[in-house]
């Protein structure tokens, strides 16, 4: 596996050639939520609708549990994952908070951002965290 510069950035899940293939079906599901009939079918029975896509069991569970960070780790495109939070009629901060490490509530995430965001120290590289 080729090591890329961004592999050392903590919390970075780039949708590159390594991740695109494993997330293809997950992304196709997420993009289906652009269509009103798909949103209605998903809302009526999430589990049954997810069975119409070739998702792995882990991808399916991440969707059902709304584990957005896990979806990214399993190959989801962050912009496509936003379709799910929109489907749930939630503000984006809900998704962003759940993707934070450690996970944060909407209010915690919003307070952090209002206070200037996450500090850069310790968040630039995985090596820096290990040697921290």
N, CA, C and O atoms as CSV, one atom per row, in Angstrom:
chain,resi,resn,atom,element,x,y,z
A,1,UNK,N,N,0.841,-1.180,0.000
A,1,UNK,CA,C,0.000,0.000,0.000
A,1,UNK,C,C,0.888,1.246,0.000
A,1,UNK,O,O,1.818,1.358,0.800
A,2,UNK,N,N,0.600,2.150,-0.877
A,2,UNK,CA,C,1.353,3.390,-0.977
A,2,UNK,C,C,0.983,4.309,0.184
A,2,UNK,O,O,-0.196,4.529,0.458
A,3,UNK,N,N,1.992,4.838,0.861
A,3,UNK,CA,C,1.766,5.792,1.944
A,3,UNK,C,C,1.686,7.187,1.331
A,3,UNK,O,O,2.530,7.574,0.523
A,4,UNK,N,N,0.671,7.924,1.724
A,4,UNK,CA,C,0.483,9.279,1.211
A,4,UNK,C,C,0.661,10.271,2.356
A,4,UNK,O,O,0.464,9.921,3.519
A,5,UNK,N,N,1.033,11.512,2.029
A,5,UNK,CA,C,1.282,12.528,3.057
A,5,UNK,C,C,0.113,12.660,4.029
A,5,UNK,O,O,0.322,12.788,5.235
A,6,UNK,N,N,-1.091,12.631,3.524
A,6,UNK,CA,C,-2.254,12.850,4.369
A,6,UNK,C,C,-2.583,11.651,5.261
A,6,UNK,O,O,-3.453,11.754,6.126
A,7,UNK,N,N,-1.904,10.518,5.068
A,7,UNK,CA,C,-2.124,9.368,5.947
A,7,UNK,C,C,-1.694,9.662,7.379
A,7,UNK,O,O,-2.149,8.998,8.311
A,8,UNK,N,N,-0.826,10.647,7.562
A,8,UNK,CA,C,-0.322,10.988,8.891
A,8,UNK,C,C,-1.201,12.014,9.612
A,8,UNK,O,O,-0.953,12.319,10.779
A,9,UNK,N,N,-2.217,12.548,8.941
A,9,UNK,CA,C,-3.072,13.563,9.564
A,9,UNK,C,C,-4.195,12.861,10.322
A,9,UNK,O,O,-4.988,12.138,9.718
A,10,UNK,N,N,-4.271,13.064,11.642
A,10,UNK,CA,C,-5.299,12.380,12.425
A,10,UNK,C,C,-6.702,12.790,11.990
A,10,UNK,O,O,-6.963,13.959,11.706
A,11,UNK,N,N,-7.596,11.811,11.943
A,11,UNK,CA,C,-8.988,12.095,11.620
A,11,UNK,C,C,-9.242,12.402,10.161
A,11,UNK,O,O,-10.298,12.931,9.815
A,12,UNK,N,N,-8.280,12.076,9.289
A,12,UNK,CA,C,-8.434,12.352,7.869
A,12,UNK,C,C,-8.779,11.070,7.134
A,12,UNK,O,O,-8.025,10.097,7.164
A,13,UNK,N,N,-9.918,11.082,6.479
A,13,UNK,CA,C,-10.370,9.924,5.700
A,13,UNK,C,C,-10.644,10.419,4.293
A,13,UNK,O,O,-11.765,10.797,3.952
A,14,UNK,N,N,-9.601,10.406,3.490
A,14,UNK,CA,C,-9.677,10.919,2.132
A,14,UNK,C,C,-10.301,9.855,1.238
A,14,UNK,O,O,-9.923,8.685,1.290
A,15,UNK,N,N,-11.255,10.272,0.423
A,15,UNK,CA,C,-11.876,9.348,-0.516
A,15,UNK,C,C,-10.970,9.241,-1.735
A,15,UNK,O,O,-11.213,9.859,-2.771
A,16,UNK,N,N,-9.932,8.449,-1.585
A,16,UNK,CA,C,-8.975,8.246,-2.669
A,16,UNK,C,C,-9.217,6.867,-3.287
A,16,UNK,O,O,-10.183,6.187,-2.942
A,17,UNK,N,N,-8.350,6.467,-4.185
A,17,UNK,CA,C,-8.543,5.196,-4.887
A,17,UNK,C,C,-8.561,3.999,-3.935
A,17,UNK,O,O,-9.165,2.971,-4.244
A,18,UNK,N,N,-7.910,4.126,-2.791
A,18,UNK,CA,C,-7.895,3.017,-1.835
A,18,UNK,C,C,-9.253,2.847,-1.168
A,18,UNK,O,O,-9.676,1.726,-0.887
A,19,UNK,N,N,-9.935,3.958,-0.917
A,19,UNK,CA,C,-11.201,3.913,-0.190
A,19,UNK,C,C,-12.432,3.923,-1.090
A,19,UNK,O,O,-13.500,3.459,-0.691
A,20,UNK,N,N,-12.285,4.443,-2.288
A,20,UNK,CA,C,-13.449,4.573,-3.154
A,20,UNK,C,C,-14.090,3.226,-3.449
A,20,UNK,O,O,-15.311,3.088,-3.389
A,21,UNK,N,N,-13.274,2.240,-3.764
A,21,UNK,CA,C,-13.813,0.929,-4.126
A,21,UNK,C,C,-14.597,0.294,-2.977
A,21,UNK,O,O,-15.681,-0.249,-3.189
A,22,UNK,N,N,-14.056,0.363,-1.776
A,22,UNK,CA,C,-14.755,-0.283,-0.662
A,22,UNK,C,C,-16.026,0.473,-0.265
A,22,UNK,O,O,-16.920,-0.112,0.346
A,23,UNK,N,N,-16.118,1.739,-0.595
A,23,UNK,CA,C,-17.294,2.521,-0.241
A,23,UNK,C,C,-18.298,2.717,-1.364
A,23,UNK,O,O,-19.288,3.428,-1.191
A,24,UNK,N,N,-18.057,2.097,-2.511
A,24,UNK,CA,C,-18.903,2.340,-3.680
A,24,UNK,C,C,-20.388,2.137,-3.379
A,24,UNK,O,O,-21.189,3.038,-3.630
A,25,UNK,N,N,-20.768,0.989,-2.853
A,25,UNK,CA,C,-22.185,0.693,-2.612
A,25,UNK,C,C,-22.757,1.568,-1.499
A,25,UNK,O,O,-23.920,1.965,-1.553
A,26,UNK,N,N,-21.945,1.863,-0.501
A,26,UNK,CA,C,-22.376,2.773,0.564
A,26,UNK,C,C,-22.674,4.151,-0.017
A,26,UNK,O,O,-23.683,4.769,0.324
A,27,UNK,N,N,-21.802,4.628,-0.887
A,27,UNK,CA,C,-22.018,5.935,-1.511
A,27,UNK,C,C,-23.219,5.935,-2.447
A,27,UNK,O,O,-23.924,6.939,-2.552
A,28,UNK,N,N,-23.457,4.816,-3.126
A,28,UNK,CA,C,-24.637,4.734,-3.993
A,28,UNK,C,C,-25.912,4.801,-3.154
A,28,UNK,O,O,-26.882,5.447,-3.550
A,29,UNK,N,N,-25.914,4.135,-1.995
A,29,UNK,CA,C,-27.066,4.257,-1.092
A,29,UNK,C,C,-27.250,5.704,-0.668
A,29,UNK,O,O,-28.345,6.256,-0.781
A,30,UNK,N,N,-26.175,6.318,-0.178
A,30,UNK,CA,C,-26.278,7.698,0.323
A,30,UNK,C,C,-26.777,8.645,-0.770
A,30,UNK,O,O,-27.611,9.510,-0.503
A,31,UNK,N,N,-26.281,8.491,-1.978
A,31,UNK,CA,C,-26.713,9.351,-3.081
A,31,UNK,C,C,-28.155,9.078,-3.478
A,31,UNK,O,O,-28.819,9.958,-4.027
A,32,UNK,N,N,-28.648,7.883,-3.212
A,32,UNK,CA,C,-30.045,7.588,-3.540
A,32,UNK,C,C,-30.992,8.489,-2.763
A,32,UNK,O,O,-32.128,8.711,-3.181
A,33,UNK,N,N,-30.521,9.011,-1.626
A,33,UNK,CA,C,-31.370,9.871,-0.796
A,33,UNK,C,C,-31.641,11.221,-1.445
A,33,UNK,O,O,-32.355,12.047,-0.876
A,34,UNK,N,N,-31.081,11.457,-2.627
A,34,UNK,CA,C,-31.429,12.649,-3.398
A,34,UNK,C,C,-32.836,12.548,-3.967
A,34,UNK,O,O,-33.445,13.564,-4.303
A,35,UNK,N,N,-33.354,11.337,-4.076
A,35,UNK,CA,C,-34.660,11.111,-4.701
A,35,UNK,C,C,-35.735,10.944,-3.637
A,35,UNK,O,O,-35.560,10.204,-2.669
A,36,UNK,N,N,-36.836,11.633,-3.829
A,36,UNK,CA,C,-37.905,11.605,-2.832
A,36,UNK,C,C,-38.449,10.199,-2.621
A,36,UNK,O,O,-38.763,9.827,-1.490
A,37,UNK,N,N,-38.568,9.405,-3.691
A,37,UNK,CA,C,-39.091,8.049,-3.525
A,37,UNK,C,C,-38.127,7.177,-2.721
A,37,UNK,O,O,-38.565,6.300,-1.976
A,38,UNK,N,N,-36.840,7.405,-2.862
A,38,UNK,CA,C,-35.851,6.662,-2.078
A,38,UNK,C,C,-35.916,7.081,-0.609
A,38,UNK,O,O,-35.857,6.237,0.285
A,39,UNK,N,N,-36.037,8.380,-0.366
A,39,UNK,CA,C,-36.158,8.850,1.025
A,39,UNK,C,C,-37.399,8.266,1.689
A,39,UNK,O,O,-37.364,7.895,2.862
A,40,UNK,N,N,-38.497,8.185,0.938
A,40,UNK,CA,C,-39.736,7.625,1.491
A,40,UNK,C,C,-39.561,6.140,1.800
A,40,UNK,O,O,-39.994,5.672,2.853
A,41,UNK,N,N,-38.935,5.401,0.898
A,41,UNK,CA,C,-38.714,3.970,1.121
A,41,UNK,C,C,-37.783,3.749,2.309
A,41,UNK,O,O,-38.016,2.857,3.123
A,42,UNK,N,N,-36.745,4.546,2.409
A,42,UNK,CA,C,-35.806,4.427,3.524
A,42,UNK,C,C,-36.502,4.777,4.837
A,42,UNK,O,O,-36.309,4.089,5.839
A,43,UNK,N,N,-37.297,5.823,4.842
A,43,UNK,CA,C,-38.014,6.229,6.059
A,43,UNK,C,C,-39.016,5.163,6.495
A,43,UNK,O,O,-39.234,4.963,7.690
A,44,UNK,N,N,-39.619,4.486,5.533
A,44,UNK,CA,C,-40.627,3.469,5.852
A,44,UNK,C,C,-40.009,2.233,6.504
A,44,UNK,O,O,-40.594,1.657,7.421
A,45,UNK,N,N,-38.828,1.825,6.032
A,45,UNK,CA,C,-38.168,0.637,6.584
A,45,UNK,C,C,-36.683,0.699,6.227
A,45,UNK,O,O,-36.261,0.238,5.166
A,46,UNK,N,N,-35.908,1.278,7.134
A,46,UNK,CA,C,-34.488,1.477,6.866
A,46,UNK,C,C,-33.764,0.170,6.563
A,46,UNK,O,O,-32.990,0.093,5.609
A,47,UNK,N,N,-34.010,-0.841,7.361
A,47,UNK,CA,C,-33.308,-2.110,7.187
A,47,UNK,C,C,-33.629,-2.728,5.835
A,47,UNK,O,O,-32.726,-3.183,5.133
A,48,UNK,N,N,-34.889,-2.751,5.466
A,48,UNK,CA,C,-35.281,-3.329,4.179
A,48,UNK,C,C,-34.680,-2.539,3.022
A,48,UNK,O,O,-34.206,-3.127,2.050
A,49,UNK,N,N,-34.697,-1.217,3.119
A,49,UNK,CA,C,-34.137,-0.403,2.037
A,49,UNK,C,C,-32.634,-0.647,1.892
A,49,UNK,O,O,-32.124,-0.743,0.776
A,50,UNK,N,N,-31.939,-0.746,3.002
A,50,UNK,CA,C,-30.494,-0.984,2.949
A,50,UNK,C,C,-30.171,-2.341,2.323
A,50,UNK,O,O,-29.098,-2.517,1.744
A,51,UNK,N,N,-31.095,-3.302,2.436
A,51,UNK,CA,C,-30.870,-4.624,1.844
A,51,UNK,C,C,-30.836,-4.567,0.316
A,51,UNK,O,O,-30.362,-5.506,-0.324
A,52,UNK,N,N,-31.329,-3.486,-0.270
A,52,UNK,CA,C,-31.324,-3.370,-1.728
A,52,UNK,C,C,-29.955,-2.942,-2.257
A,52,UNK,O,O,-29.752,-2.868,-3.469
A,53,UNK,N,N,-29.024,-2.661,-1.353
A,53,UNK,CA,C,-27.652,-2.280,-1.730
A,53,UNK,C,C,-26.674,-3.318,-1.210
A,53,UNK,O,O,-26.916,-3.940,-0.175
A,54,UNK,N,N,-25.589,-3.505,-1.911
A,54,UNK,CA,C,-24.573,-4.499,-1.536
A,54,UNK,C,C,-23.630,-3.929,-0.479
A,54,UNK,O,O,-22.421,-3.842,-0.693
A,55,UNK,N,N,-24.193,-3.546,0.649
A,55,UNK,CA,C,-23.387,-3.018,1.749
A,55,UNK,C,C,-22.828,-4.167,2.567
A,55,UNK,O,O,-23.417,-5.246,2.629
A,56,UNK,N,N,-21.689,-3.925,3.193
A,56,UNK,CA,C,-21.192,-4.899,4.162
A,56,UNK,C,C,-22.052,-4.763,5.415
A,56,UNK,O,O,-22.739,-3.759,5.604
A,57,UNK,N,N,-22.007,-5.763,6.251
A,57,UNK,CA,C,-22.759,-5.703,7.510
A,57,UNK,C,C,-22.308,-4.507,8.341
A,57,UNK,O,O,-23.120,-3.851,8.992
A,58,UNK,N,N,-21.015,-4.231,8.313
A,58,UNK,CA,C,-20.481,-3.106,9.086
A,58,UNK,C,C,-20.966,-1.765,8.525
A,58,UNK,O,O,-21.299,-0.860,9.290
A,59,UNK,N,N,-21.007,-1.633,7.211
A,59,UNK,CA,C,-21.519,-0.406,6.598
A,59,UNK,C,C,-22.997,-0.222,6.934
A,59,UNK,O,O,-23.430,0.876,7.283
A,60,UNK,N,N,-23.760,-1.298,6.826
A,60,UNK,CA,C,-25.193,-1.237,7.128
A,60,UNK,C,C,-25.420,-0.788,8.564
A,60,UNK,O,O,-26.269,0.064,8.827
A,61,UNK,N,N,-24.659,-1.361,9.491
A,61,UNK,CA,C,-24.825,-1.004,10.904
A,61,UNK,C,C,-24.421,0.442,11.161
A,61,UNK,O,O,-25.060,1.132,11.955
A,62,UNK,N,N,-23.372,0.902,10.500
A,62,UNK,CA,C,-22.946,2.296,10.667
A,62,UNK,C,C,-24.049,3.245,10.220
A,62,UNK,O,O,-24.267,4.280,10.851
A,63,UNK,N,N,-24.744,2.908,9.145
A,63,UNK,CA,C,-25.859,3.742,8.683
A,63,UNK,C,C,-26.983,3.715,9.707
A,63,UNK,O,O,-27.483,4.766,10.109
A,64,UNK,N,N,-27.380,2.530,10.129
A,64,UNK,CA,C,-28.491,2.406,11.073
A,64,UNK,C,C,-28.204,3.124,12.388
A,64,UNK,O,O,-29.105,3.695,13.002
A,65,UNK,N,N,-26.933,3.090,12.816
A,65,UNK,CA,C,-26.546,3.735,14.078
A,65,UNK,C,C,-26.152,5.197,13.901
A,65,UNK,O,O,-25.851,5.893,14.871
A,66,UNK,N,N,-26.157,5.655,12.647
A,66,UNK,CA,C,-25.761,7.031,12.311
A,66,UNK,C,C,-24.358,7.331,12.828
A,66,UNK,O,O,-24.101,8.389,13.402
A,67,UNK,N,N,-23.465,6.379,12.611
A,67,UNK,CA,C,-22.056,6.526,12.965
A,67,UNK,C,C,-21.325,7.110,11.760
A,67,UNK,O,O,-20.742,6.378,10.959
A,68,UNK,N,N,-21.363,8.420,11.643
A,68,UNK,CA,C,-20.843,9.103,10.461
A,68,UNK,C,C,-19.340,8.905,10.283
A,68,UNK,O,O,-18.870,8.694,9.165
A,69,UNK,N,N,-18.600,8.971,11.356
A,69,UNK,CA,C,-17.152,8.769,11.263
A,69,UNK,C,C,-16.849,7.357,10.771
A,69,UNK,O,O,-15.966,7.165,9.935
A,70,UNK,N,N,-17.569,6.384,11.279
A,70,UNK,CA,C,-17.358,5.003,10.838
A,70,UNK,C,C,-17.681,4.866,9.353
A,70,UNK,O,O,-16.999,4.136,8.632
A,71,UNK,N,N,-18.723,5.569,8.892
A,71,UNK,CA,C,-19.052,5.536,7.464
A,71,UNK,C,C,-17.874,6.028,6.631
A,71,UNK,O,O,-17.548,5.437,5.601
A,72,UNK,N,N,-17.235,7.109,7.074
A,72,UNK,CA,C,-16.068,7.614,6.347
A,72,UNK,C,C,-14.952,6.586,6.349
A,72,UNK,O,O,-14.299,6.370,5.328
A,73,UNK,N,N,-14.734,5.956,7.483
A,73,UNK,CA,C,-13.698,4.934,7.578
A,73,UNK,C,C,-13.996,3.744,6.670
A,73,UNK,O,O,-13.083,3.038,6.241
A,74,UNK,N,N,-15.266,3.529,6.382
A,74,UNK,CA,C,-15.690,2.412,5.535
A,74,UNK,C,C,-15.870,2.818,4.075
A,74,UNK,O,O,-16.416,2.060,3.274
A,75,UNK,N,N,-15.402,4.029,3.735
A,75,UNK,CA,C,-15.374,4.446,2.342
A,75,UNK,C,C,-16.425,5.445,1.904
A,75,UNK,O,O,-16.529,5.729,0.711
A,76,UNK,N,N,-17.206,5.987,2.823
A,76,UNK,CA,C,-18.215,6.973,2.434
A,76,UNK,C,C,-17.562,8.314,2.110
A,76,UNK,O,O,-16.560,8.700,2.713
A,77,UNK,N,N,-18.139,8.992,1.170
A,77,UNK,CA,C,-17.760,10.366,0.847
A,77,UNK,C,C,-18.478,11.261,1.850
A,77,UNK,O,O,-19.682,11.106,2.051
A,78,UNK,N,N,-17.776,12.184,2.477
A,78,UNK,CA,C,-18.372,13.031,3.512
A,78,UNK,C,C,-19.552,13.831,2.969
A,78,UNK,O,O,-20.526,14.063,3.686
A,79,UNK,N,N,-19.473,14.251,1.718
A,79,UNK,CA,C,-20.580,15.015,1.142
A,79,UNK,C,C,-21.803,14.139,0.931
A,79,UNK,O,O,-22.933,14.612,1.050
A,80,UNK,N,N,-21.587,12.870,0.620
A,80,UNK,CA,C,-22.706,11.951,0.465
A,80,UNK,C,C,-23.290,11.592,1.832
A,80,UNK,O,O,-24.503,11.434,1.968
A,81,UNK,N,N,-22.430,11.462,2.842
A,81,UNK,CA,C,-22.910,11.173,4.198
A,81,UNK,C,C,-23.820,12.289,4.693
A,81,UNK,O,O,-24.733,12.059,5.486
A,82,UNK,N,N,-23.561,13.488,4.218
A,82,UNK,CA,C,-24.411,14.616,4.606
A,82,UNK,C,C,-25.853,14.404,4.145
A,82,UNK,O,O,-26.771,14.965,4.743
A,83,UNK,N,N,-26.071,13.608,3.099
A,83,UNK,CA,C,-27.429,13.316,2.629
A,83,UNK,C,C,-28.226,12.627,3.733
A,83,UNK,O,O,-29.431,12.841,3.860
A,84,UNK,N,N,-27.556,11.805,4.523
A,84,UNK,CA,C,-28.239,11.077,5.591
A,84,UNK,C,C,-28.624,12.008,6.734
A,84,UNK,O,O,-29.739,11.919,7.247
A,85,UNK,N,N,-27.734,12.887,7.136
A,85,UNK,CA,C,-28.074,13.821,8.214
A,85,UNK,C,C,-29.179,14.773,7.741
A,85,UNK,O,O,-30.027,15.185,8.532
A,86,UNK,N,N,-29.165,15.113,6.473
A,86,UNK,CA,C,-30.235,15.950,5.916
A,86,UNK,C,C,-31.553,15.192,5.902
A,86,UNK,O,O,-32.603,15.754,6.215
A,87,UNK,N,N,-31.496,13.915,5.540
A,87,UNK,CA,C,-32.697,13.068,5.553
A,87,UNK,C,C,-33.313,13.051,6.955
A,87,UNK,O,O,-34.534,13.068,7.107
A,88,UNK,N,N,-32.461,13.018,7.963
A,88,UNK,CA,C,-32.927,12.998,9.357
A,88,UNK,C,C,-33.369,14.375,9.847
A,88,UNK,O,O,-33.784,14.532,10.995
A,89,UNK,N,N,-33.274,15.364,8.970
A,89,UNK,CA,C,-33.668,16.749,9.290
A,89,UNK,C,C,-32.896,17.295,10.494
A,89,UNK,O,O,-33.446,17.942,11.384
A,90,UNK,N,N,-31.590,17.000,10.474
A,90,UNK,CA,C,-30.698,17.464,11.523
A,90,UNK,C,C,-29.735,18.498,10.945
A,90,UNK,O,O,-29.406,18.440,9.760
A,91,UNK,N,N,-29.284,19.437,11.763
A,91,UNK,CA,C,-28.273,20.382,11.271
A,91,UNK,C,C,-26.934,19.668,11.103
A,91,UNK,O,O,-26.679,18.666,11.770
A,92,UNK,N,N,-26.086,20.172,10.224
A,92,UNK,CA,C,-24.805,19.506,9.984
A,92,UNK,C,C,-23.948,19.357,11.236
A,92,UNK,O,O,-23.139,18.433,11.318
A,93,UNK,N,N,-24.108,20.240,12.204
A,93,UNK,CA,C,-23.301,20.149,13.419
A,93,UNK,C,C,-23.530,18.837,14.164
A,93,UNK,O,O,-22.659,18.393,14.913
A,94,UNK,N,N,-24.690,18.212,13.968
A,94,UNK,CA,C,-24.944,16.912,14.590
A,94,UNK,C,C,-23.958,15.890,14.025
A,94,UNK,O,O,-23.340,15.134,14.775
A,95,UNK,N,N,-23.817,15.872,12.696
A,95,UNK,CA,C,-22.885,14.949,12.053
A,95,UNK,C,C,-21.451,15.287,12.446
A,95,UNK,O,O,-20.674,14.396,12.790
A,96,UNK,N,N,-21.103,16.557,12.396
A,96,UNK,CA,C,-19.729,16.967,12.709
A,96,UNK,C,C,-19.367,16.612,14.148
A,96,UNK,O,O,-18.256,16.158,14.418
A,97,UNK,N,N,-20.297,16.818,15.059
A,97,UNK,CA,C,-20.046,16.474,16.458
A,97,UNK,C,C,-19.833,14.986,16.645
A,97,UNK,O,O,-18.956,14.568,17.401
A,98,UNK,N,N,-20.643,14.177,15.951
A,98,UNK,CA,C,-20.496,12.725,16.052
A,98,UNK,C,C,-19.193,12.253,15.422
A,98,UNK,O,O,-18.664,11.205,15.793
A,99,UNK,N,N,-18.678,13.023,14.470
A,99,UNK,CA,C,-17.431,12.655,13.813
A,99,UNK,C,C,-16.207,13.103,14.606
A,99,UNK,O,O,-15.097,12.644,14.336
A,100,UNK,N,N,-16.391,13.979,15.567
A,100,UNK,CA,C,-15.267,14.468,16.372
A,100,UNK,C,C,-14.736,13.341,17.257
A,100,UNK,O,O,-15.455,12.398,17.586
A,101,UNK,N,N,-13.480,13.458,17.628
A,101,UNK,CA,C,-12.864,12.489,18.534
A,101,UNK,C,C,-12.387,13.219,19.771
A,101,UNK,O,O,-11.455,14.014,19.651
A,102,UNK,N,N,-12.942,13.016,20.930
A,102,UNK,CA,C,-14.104,12.159,21.163
A,102,UNK,C,C,-15.377,12.806,20.624
A,102,UNK,O,O,-15.427,14.015,20.399
A,103,UNK,N,N,-16.401,11.983,20.420
A,103,UNK,CA,C,-17.671,12.470,19.887
A,103,UNK,C,C,-18.255,13.544,20.809
A,103,UNK,O,O,-18.074,13.515,22.026
A,104,UNK,N,N,-18.953,14.480,20.195
A,104,UNK,CA,C,-19.548,15.598,20.931
A,104,UNK,C,C,-21.019,15.730,20.575
A,104,UNK,O,O,-21.451,15.329,19.494
A,105,UNK,N,N,-21.772,16.290,21.490
A,105,UNK,CA,C,-23.167,16.613,21.201
A,105,UNK,C,C,-23.207,17.846,20.301
A,105,UNK,O,O,-22.189,18.506,20.089
A,106,UNK,N,N,-24.372,18.141,19.785
A,106,UNK,CA,C,-24.564,19.348,18.987
A,106,UNK,C,C,-24.084,20.570,19.765
A,106,UNK,O,O,-23.324,21.384,19.239
A,107,UNK,N,N,-24.529,20.700,21.022
A,107,UNK,CA,C,-24.179,21.874,21.835
A,107,UNK,C,C,-22.677,21.944,22.116
A,107,UNK,O,O,-22.092,23.026,22.075
A,108,UNK,N,N,-22.051,20.804,22.399
A,108,UNK,CA,C,-20.606,20.782,22.659
A,108,UNK,C,C,-19.827,21.187,21.410
A,108,UNK,O,O,-18.877,21.966,21.484
A,109,UNK,N,N,-20.240,20.652,20.265
A,109,UNK,CA,C,-19.544,20.979,19.020
A,109,UNK,C,C,-19.698,22.457,18.693
A,109,UNK,O,O,-18.732,23.123,18.319
A,110,UNK,N,N,-20.910,22.962,18.836
A,110,UNK,CA,C,-21.150,24.375,18.535
A,110,UNK,C,C,-20.357,25.276,19.483
A,110,UNK,O,O,-19.807,26.289,19.052
A,111,UNK,N,N,-20.293,24.921,20.758
A,111,UNK,CA,C,-19.526,25.714,21.723
A,111,UNK,C,C,-18.041,25.702,21.376
A,111,UNK,O,O,-17.374,26.733,21.468
A,112,UNK,N,N,-17.520,24.540,20.976
A,112,UNK,CA,C,-16.109,24.453,20.589
A,112,UNK,C,C,-15.835,25.369,19.402
A,112,UNK,O,O,-14.844,26.099,19.395
A,113,UNK,N,N,-16.698,25.334,18.411
A,113,UNK,CA,C,-16.505,26.163,17.224
A,113,UNK,C,C,-16.630,27.650,17.560
A,113,UNK,O,O,-15.869,28.467,17.043
A,114,UNK,N,N,-17.562,27.995,18.402
A,114,UNK,CA,C,-17.735,29.401,18.802
A,114,UNK,C,C,-16.529,29.900,19.598
A,114,UNK,O,O,-16.238,31.096,19.611
A,115,UNK,N,N,-15.830,28.976,20.259
A,115,UNK,CA,C,-14.648,29.333,21.046
A,115,UNK,C,C,-13.370,29.316,20.206
A,115,UNK,O,O,-12.273,29.461,20.745
A,116,UNK,N,N,-13.503,29.142,18.899
A,116,UNK,CA,C,-12.333,29.192,18.032
A,116,UNK,C,C,-11.945,27.866,17.404
A,116,UNK,O,O,-10.967,27.805,16.659
A,117,UNK,N,N,-12.679,26.813,17.684
A,117,UNK,CA,C,-12.402,25.523,17.058
A,117,UNK,C,C,-11.408,24.685,17.829
A,117,UNK,O,O,-10.979,25.039,18.927
A,118,UNK,N,N,-11.059,23.583,17.238
A,118,UNK,CA,C,-10.138,22.629,17.857
A,118,UNK,C,C,-8.718,23.196,17.817
A,118,UNK,O,O,-8.308,23.753,16.798
A,119,UNK,N,N,-7.967,23.064,18.904
A,119,UNK,CA,C,-6.585,23.546,18.879
A,119,UNK,C,C,-5.736,22.731,17.899
A,119,UNK,O,O,-5.952,21.529,17.744
A,120,UNK,N,N,-4.802,23.361,17.260
A,120,UNK,CA,C,-3.951,22.684,16.286
A,120,UNK,C,C,-2.911,21.793,16.970
A,120,UNK,O,O,-2.533,20.754,16.429
A,121,UNK,N,N,-2.448,22.197,18.154
A,121,UNK,CA,C,-1.424,21.409,18.848
A,121,UNK,C,C,-1.931,19.997,19.121
A,121,UNK,O,O,-3.003,19.804,19.693
A,122,UNK,N,N,-1.143,19.025,18.702
A,122,UNK,CA,C,-1.497,17.632,18.904
A,122,UNK,C,C,-2.414,17.064,17.838
A,122,UNK,O,O,-2.734,15.876,17.861
A,123,UNK,N,N,-2.841,17.907,16.902
A,123,UNK,CA,C,-3.772,17.454,15.875
A,123,UNK,C,C,-3.195,17.527,14.465
A,123,UNK,O,O,-3.929,17.374,13.488
A,124,UNK,N,N,-1.894,17.759,14.351
A,124,UNK,CA,C,-1.286,17.896,13.026
A,124,UNK,C,C,-0.830,16.582,12.430
A,124,UNK,O,O,-0.901,16.388,11.217
A,125,UNK,N,N,-0.359,15.673,13.281
A,125,UNK,CA,C,0.115,14.397,12.764
A,125,UNK,C,C,-0.048,13.306,13.803
A,125,UNK,O,O,-0.037,13.560,15.008
A,126,UNK,N,N,-0.198,12.099,13.318
A,126,UNK,CA,C,-0.307,10.945,14.211
A,126,UNK,C,C,0.991,10.746,14.966
A,126,UNK,O,O,0.982,10.348,16.131
A,127,UNK,N,N,2.121,11.024,14.303
A,127,UNK,CA,C,3.429,10.910,14.967
A,127,UNK,C,C,3.516,11.886,16.137
A,127,UNK,O,O,4.009,11.542,17.212
A,128,UNK,N,N,3.029,13.108,15.913
A,128,UNK,CA,C,3.041,14.141,16.956
A,128,UNK,C,C,2.214,13.675,18.164
A,128,UNK,O,O,2.606,13.902,19.308
A,129,UNK,N,N,1.082,13.031,17.913
A,129,UNK,CA,C,0.246,12.529,19.005
A,129,UNK,C,C,0.965,11.454,19.798
A,129,UNK,O,O,0.883,11.423,21.026
A,130,UNK,N,N,1.672,10.569,19.096
A,130,UNK,CA,C,2.392,9.485,19.771
A,130,UNK,C,C,3.538,10.005,20.626
A,130,UNK,O,O,3.821,9.473,21.700
A,131,UNK,N,N,4.200,11.065,20.128
A,131,UNK,CA,C,5.358,11.629,20.837
A,131,UNK,C,C,4.966,12.730,21.809
A,131,UNK,O,O,5.795,13.241,22.563
A,132,UNK,N,N,3.650,13.096,21.777
A,132,UNK,CA,C,3.094,14.213,22.488
A,132,UNK,C,C,3.432,14.375,23.867
A,132,UNK,O,O,2.974,15.321,24.507
